[in-house]
């Protein structure tokens, strides 16, 4: 199979695309895969480490607040379509698979015009603008949450598969992950992160949690700030004359996320579809704080789907305080049976075969040709 995969901007679009590419490679080692991204998104930093070749095309998000920016987006997208079509003629893909983000628009359109079989994956319960616009060019739309289907227009194309998670997240053992990260085996480990870009509100309350457990024996706190906030957090600690003790680890960006999730007892994070999927695959209890600044409030519904089944505590940002977070963390630390029950429920929420189903559906289409 010759496949182009595309998805950009944030890890939430990029890593599912990588997971799908990995499955194709697993099933067909001789397959040729090309990642097409955009220089603005995180894909330029992430994809080189995966071993997949990558090419970049022009693309921009749609900003309706300024008519000049709308024209700018249109010009950038047209340029990207021409660039992507040249890539199609050179690479000659059998399939083009998009996982969301504005870079998908020129790539999927060019793939359709070229005559490749095109597919979309939507991770969230409320679909993004790009995927809704591209549905008409796709043979099938794979859904991370079945609820997303009502926001598309062609239900006959929809296949509910769950969210693709990279193979490395499955069967992670806590003991092994802690050995890799040099974390004491018996510590209570809390891992807080706000996504690839960080989250200001989560960092604010996580800082207070860091102060509360700084230097405490038997507790390890991993504080993933995001690159945007890393220096700010360090400066704040200096201003408050906090001497960071060895049980605190402050990280700007985490590449080996599977080990950090695997090592943790408790996760504190946003509720992006990918973060939720990876956390549940690792079978970890979590405190989920949905971002209120997303389309259709989709992170709330992502979090609610796990919380309703007992795998997470859902705290809306408007209700989030340092005291409420610290209270939840300490309650779970002091109640290992509750934590264990939550972890089991979390694992039962995990998508178990999303990439397998996507691959199977694509191959079924191939056999029908």
Secondary structure as a PSIPRED ss2 file (coil, helix, strand):
# PSIPRED VFORMAT (PSIPRED V4.0)

   1 X C   1.000  0.000  0.000
   2 X E   0.000  0.000  1.000
   3 X E   0.000  0.000  1.000
   4 X E   0.000  0.000  1.000
   5 X E   0.000  0.000  1.000
   6 X E   0.000  0.000  1.000
   7 X C   1.000  0.000  0.000
   8 X C   1.000  0.000  0.000
   9 X C   1.000  0.000  0.000
  10 X C   1.000  0.000  0.000
  11 X H   0.000  1.000  0.000
  12 X H   0.000  1.000  0.000
  13 X H   0.000  1.000  0.000
  14 X H   0.000  1.000  0.000
  15 X H   0.000  1.000  0.000
  16 X H   0.000  1.000  0.000
  17 X H   0.000  1.000  0.000
  18 X H   0.000  1.000  0.000
  19 X H   0.000  1.000  0.000
  20 X H   0.000  1.000  0.000
  21 X H   0.000  1.000  0.000
  22 X H   0.000  1.000  0.000
  23 X H   0.000  1.000  0.000
  24 X H   0.000  1.000  0.000
  25 X H   0.000  1.000  0.000
  26 X H   0.000  1.000  0.000
  27 X H   0.000  1.000  0.000
  28 X C   1.000  0.000  0.000
  29 X C   1.000  0.000  0.000
  30 X C   1.000  0.000  0.000
  31 X C   1.000  0.000  0.000
  32 X E   0.000  0.000  1.000
  33 X E   0.000  0.000  1.000
  34 X E   0.000  0.000  1.000
  35 X E   0.000  0.000  1.000
  36 X E   0.000  0.000  1.000
  37 X E   0.000  0.000  1.000
  38 X C   1.000  0.000  0.000
  39 X C   1.000  0.000  0.000
  40 X C   1.000  0.000  0.000
  41 X C   1.000  0.000  0.000
  42 X C   1.000  0.000  0.000
  43 X H   0.000  1.000  0.000
  44 X H   0.000  1.000  0.000
  45 X H   0.000  1.000  0.000
  46 X H   0.000  1.000  0.000
  47 X H   0.000  1.000  0.000
  48 X H   0.000  1.000  0.000
  49 X H   0.000  1.000  0.000
  50 X H   0.000  1.000  0.000
  51 X C   1.000  0.000  0.000
  52 X C   1.000  0.000  0.000
  53 X E   0.000  0.000  1.000
  54 X E   0.000  0.000  1.000
  55 X E   0.000  0.000  1.000
  56 X E   0.000  0.000  1.000
  57 X C   1.000  0.000  0.000
  58 X C   1.000  0.000  0.000
  59 X C   1.000  0.000  0.000
  60 X C   1.000  0.000  0.000
  61 X C   1.000  0.000  0.000
  62 X C   1.000  0.000  0.000
  63 X C   1.000  0.000  0.000
  64 X C   1.000  0.000  0.000
  65 X C   1.000  0.000  0.000
  66 X C   1.000  0.000  0.000
  67 X H   0.000  1.000  0.000
  68 X H   0.000  1.000  0.000
  69 X H   0.000  1.000  0.000
  70 X H   0.000  1.000  0.000
  71 X H   0.000  1.000  0.000
  72 X H   0.000  1.000  0.000
  73 X H   0.000  1.000  0.000
  74 X H   0.000  1.000  0.000
  75 X H   0.000  1.000  0.000
  76 X H   0.000  1.000  0.000
  77 X H   0.000  1.000  0.000
  78 X H   0.000  1.000  0.000
  79 X H   0.000  1.000  0.000
  80 X H   0.000  1.000  0.000
  81 X H   0.000  1.000  0.000
  82 X H   0.000  1.000  0.000
  83 X H   0.000  1.000  0.000
  84 X H   0.000  1.000  0.000
  85 X H   0.000  1.000  0.000
  86 X H   0.000  1.000  0.000
  87 X H   0.000  1.000  0.000
  88 X H   0.000  1.000  0.000
  89 X H   0.000  1.000  0.000
  90 X H   0.000  1.000  0.000
  91 X H   0.000  1.000  0.000
  92 X C   1.000  0.000  0.000
  93 X C   1.000  0.000  0.000
  94 X C   1.000  0.000  0.000
  95 X E   0.000  0.000  1.000
  96 X E   0.000  0.000  1.000
  97 X E   0.000  0.000  1.000
  98 X E   0.000  0.000  1.000
  99 X C   1.000  0.000  0.000
 100 X C   1.000  0.000  0.000
 101 X C   1.000  0.000  0.000
 102 X C   1.000  0.000  0.000
 103 X H   0.000  1.000  0.000
 104 X H   0.000  1.000  0.000
 105 X H   0.000  1.000  0.000
 106 X H   0.000  1.000  0.000
 107 X H   0.000  1.000  0.000
 108 X H   0.000  1.000  0.000
 109 X H   0.000  1.000  0.000
 110 X H   0.000  1.000  0.000
 111 X H   0.000  1.000  0.000
 112 X H   0.000  1.000  0.000
 113 X H   0.000  1.000  0.000
 114 X H   0.000  1.000  0.000
 115 X C   1.000  0.000  0.000
 116 X C   1.000  0.000  0.000
 117 X E   0.000  0.000  1.000
 118 X E   0.000  0.000  1.000
 119 X E   0.000  0.000  1.000
 120 X E   0.000  0.000  1.000
 121 X E   0.000  0.000  1.000
 122 X E   0.000  0.000  1.000
 123 X C   1.000  0.000  0.000
 124 X C   1.000  0.000  0.000
 125 X C   1.000  0.000  0.000
 126 X C   1.000  0.000  0.000
 127 X C   1.000  0.000  0.000
 128 X C   1.000  0.000  0.000
 129 X H   0.000  1.000  0.000
 130 X H   0.000  1.000  0.000
 131 X H   0.000  1.000  0.000
 132 X H   0.000  1.000  0.000
 133 X H   0.000  1.000  0.000
 134 X H   0.000  1.000  0.000
 135 X H   0.000  1.000  0.000
 136 X H   0.000  1.000  0.000
 137 X H   0.000  1.000  0.000
 138 X C   1.000  0.000  0.000
 139 X C   1.000  0.000  0.000
 140 X E   0.000  0.000  1.000
 141 X E   0.000  0.000  1.000
 142 X E   0.000  0.000  1.000
 143 X E   0.000  0.000  1.000
 144 X C   1.000  0.000  0.000
 145 X C   1.000  0.000  0.000
 146 X H   0.000  1.000  0.000
 147 X H   0.000  1.000  0.000
 148 X H   0.000  1.000  0.000
 149 X H   0.000  1.000  0.000
 150 X H   0.000  1.000  0.000
 151 X H   0.000  1.000  0.000
 152 X C   1.000  0.000  0.000
 153 X C   1.000  0.000  0.000
 154 X C   1.000  0.000  0.000
 155 X H   0.000  1.000  0.000
 156 X H   0.000  1.000  0.000
 157 X H   0.000  1.000  0.000
 158 X E   0.000  0.000  1.000
 159 X E   0.000  0.000  1.000
 160 X E   0.000  0.000  1.000
 161 X C   1.000  0.000  0.000
 162 X C   1.000  0.000  0.000
 163 X C   1.000  0.000  0.000
 164 X C   1.000  0.000  0.000
 165 X C   1.000  0.000  0.000
 166 X C   1.000  0.000  0.000
 167 X H   0.000  1.000  0.000
 168 X H   0.000  1.000  0.000
 169 X H   0.000  1.000  0.000
 170 X C   1.000  0.000  0.000
 171 X C   1.000  0.000  0.000
 172 X C   1.000  0.000  0.000
 173 X C   1.000  0.000  0.000
 174 X H   0.000  1.000  0.000
 175 X H   0.000  1.000  0.000
 176 X H   0.000  1.000  0.000
 177 X H   0.000  1.000  0.000
 178 X H   0.000  1.000  0.000
 179 X H   0.000  1.000  0.000
 180 X H   0.000  1.000  0.000
 181 X H   0.000  1.000  0.000
 182 X C   1.000  0.000  0.000
 183 X C   1.000  0.000  0.000
 184 X C   1.000  0.000  0.000
 185 X C   1.000  0.000  0.000
 186 X C   1.000  0.000  0.000
 187 X C   1.000  0.000  0.000
 188 X E   0.000  0.000  1.000
 189 X E   0.000  0.000  1.000
 190 X E   0.000  0.000  1.000
 191 X E   0.000  0.000  1.000
 192 X E   0.000  0.000  1.000
 193 X E   0.000  0.000  1.000
 194 X C   1.000  0.000  0.000
 195 X C   1.000  0.000  0.000
 196 X C   1.000  0.000  0.000
 197 X C   1.000  0.000  0.000
 198 X C   1.000  0.000  0.000
 199 X C   1.000  0.000  0.000
 200 X H   0.000  1.000  0.000
 201 X H   0.000  1.000  0.000
 202 X H   0.000  1.000  0.000
 203 X H   0.000  1.000  0.000
 204 X H   0.000  1.000  0.000
 205 X H   0.000  1.000  0.000
 206 X H   0.000  1.000  0.000
 207 X H   0.000  1.000  0.000
 208 X H   0.000  1.000  0.000
 209 X H   0.000  1.000  0.000
 210 X H   0.000  1.000  0.000
 211 X H   0.000  1.000  0.000
 212 X H   0.000  1.000  0.000
 213 X H   0.000  1.000  0.000
 214 X C   1.000  0.000  0.000
 215 X C   1.000  0.000  0.000
 216 X C   1.000  0.000  0.000
 217 X C   1.000  0.000  0.000
 218 X C   1.000  0.000  0.000
 219 X E   0.000  0.000  1.000
 220 X E   0.000  0.000  1.000
 221 X E   0.000  0.000  1.000
 222 X E   0.000  0.000  1.000
 223 X E   0.000  0.000  1.000
 224 X E   0.000  0.000  1.000
 225 X C   1.000  0.000  0.000
 226 X C   1.000  0.000  0.000
 227 X C   1.000  0.000  0.000
 228 X C   1.000  0.000  0.000
 229 X C   1.000  0.000  0.000
 230 X H   0.000  1.000  0.000
 231 X H   0.000  1.000  0.000
 232 X H   0.000  1.000  0.000
 233 X H   0.000  1.000  0.000
 234 X H   0.000  1.000  0.000
 235 X H   0.000  1.000  0.000
 236 X H   0.000  1.000  0.000
 237 X H   0.000  1.000  0.000
 238 X H   0.000  1.000  0.000
 239 X H   0.000  1.000  0.000
 240 X C   1.000  0.000  0.000
 241 X C   1.000  0.000  0.000
 242 X C   1.000  0.000  0.000
 243 X C   1.000  0.000  0.000
 244 X C   1.000  0.000  0.000
 245 X C   1.000  0.000  0.000
 246 X C   1.000  0.000  0.000
 247 X C   1.000  0.000  0.000
 248 X E   0.000  0.000  1.000
 249 X E   0.000  0.000  1.000
 250 X E   0.000  0.000  1.000
 251 X E   0.000  0.000  1.000
 252 X C   1.000  0.000  0.000
 253 X C   1.000  0.000  0.000
 254 X C   1.000  0.000  0.000
 255 X C   1.000  0.000  0.000
 256 X C   1.000  0.000  0.000
 257 X H   0.000  1.000  0.000
 258 X H   0.000  1.000  0.000
 259 X H   0.000  1.000  0.000
 260 X H   0.000  1.000  0.000
 261 X H   0.000  1.000  0.000
 262 X H   0.000  1.000  0.000
 263 X H   0.000  1.000  0.000
 264 X C   1.000  0.000  0.000
 265 X C   1.000  0.000  0.000
 266 X E   0.000  0.000  1.000
 267 X E   0.000  0.000  1.000
 268 X E   0.000  0.000  1.000
 269 X E   0.000  0.000  1.000
 270 X C   1.000  0.000  0.000
 271 X C   1.000  0.000  0.000
 272 X C   1.000  0.000  0.000
 273 X H   0.000  1.000  0.000
 274 X H   0.000  1.000  0.000
 275 X H   0.000  1.000  0.000
 276 X H   0.000  1.000  0.000
 277 X H   0.000  1.000  0.000
 278 X H   0.000  1.000  0.000
 279 X H   0.000  1.000  0.000
 280 X H   0.000  1.000  0.000
 281 X H   0.000  1.000  0.000
 282 X C   1.000  0.000  0.000
 283 X C   1.000  0.000  0.000
 284 X C   1.000  0.000  0.000
 285 X E   0.000  0.000  1.000
 286 X E   0.000  0.000  1.000
 287 X E   0.000  0.000  1.000
 288 X E   0.000  0.000  1.000
 289 X C   1.000  0.000  0.000
 290 X C   1.000  0.000  0.000
 291 X C   1.000  0.000  0.000
 292 X C   1.000  0.000  0.000
 293 X C   1.000  0.000  0.000
 294 X C   1.000  0.000  0.000
 295 X H   0.000  1.000  0.000
 296 X H   0.000  1.000  0.000
 297 X H   0.000  1.000  0.000
 298 X H   0.000  1.000  0.000
 299 X H   0.000  1.000  0.000
 300 X H   0.000  1.000  0.000
 301 X H   0.000  1.000  0.000
 302 X H   0.000  1.000  0.000
 303 X H   0.000  1.000  0.000
 304 X H   0.000  1.000  0.000
 305 X H   0.000  1.000  0.000
 306 X H   0.000  1.000  0.000
 307 X H   0.000  1.000  0.000
 308 X C   1.000  0.000  0.000
 309 X C   1.000  0.000  0.000
 310 X C   1.000  0.000  0.000
 311 X C   1.000  0.000  0.000
 312 X E   0.000  0.000  1.000
 313 X E   0.000  0.000  1.000
 314 X E   0.000  0.000  1.000
 315 X C   1.000  0.000  0.000
 316 X C   1.000  0.000  0.000
 317 X H   0.000  1.000  0.000
 318 X H   0.000  1.000  0.000
 319 X H   0.000  1.000  0.000
 320 X C   1.000  0.000  0.000
 321 X C   1.000  0.000  0.000
 322 X H   0.000  1.000  0.000
 323 X H   0.000  1.000  0.000
 324 X H   0.000  1.000  0.000
 325 X H   0.000  1.000  0.000
 326 X H   0.000  1.000  0.000
 327 X H   0.000  1.000  0.000
 328 X H   0.000  1.000  0.000
 329 X H   0.000  1.000  0.000
 330 X H   0.000  1.000  0.000
 331 X H   0.000  1.000  0.000
 332 X H   0.000  1.000  0.000
 333 X H   0.000  1.000  0.000
 334 X C   1.000  0.000  0.000
 335 X C   1.000  0.000  0.000
 336 X H   0.000  1.000  0.000
 337 X H   0.000  1.000  0.000
 338 X H   0.000  1.000  0.000
 339 X H   0.000  1.000  0.000
 340 X H   0.000  1.000  0.000
 341 X H   0.000  1.000  0.000
 342 X H   0.000  1.000  0.000
 343 X H   0.000  1.000  0.000
 344 X H   0.000  1.000  0.000
 345 X H   0.000  1.000  0.000
 346 X H   0.000  1.000  0.000
 347 X H   0.000  1.000  0.000
 348 X H   0.000  1.000  0.000
 349 X C   1.000  0.000  0.000
 350 X C   1.000  0.000  0.000
 351 X C   1.000  0.000  0.000
 352 X C   1.000  0.000  0.000
 353 X C   1.000  0.000  0.000
 354 X H   0.000  1.000  0.000
 355 X H   0.000  1.000  0.000
 356 X H   0.000  1.000  0.000
 357 X H   0.000  1.000  0.000
 358 X H   0.000  1.000  0.000
 359 X H   0.000  1.000  0.000
 360 X H   0.000  1.000  0.000
 361 X H   0.000  1.000  0.000
 362 X H   0.000  1.000  0.000
 363 X H   0.000  1.000  0.000
 364 X H   0.000  1.000  0.000
 365 X H   0.000  1.000  0.000
 366 X H   0.000  1.000  0.000
 367 X H   0.000  1.000  0.000
 368 X H   0.000  1.000  0.000
 369 X C   1.000  0.000  0.000
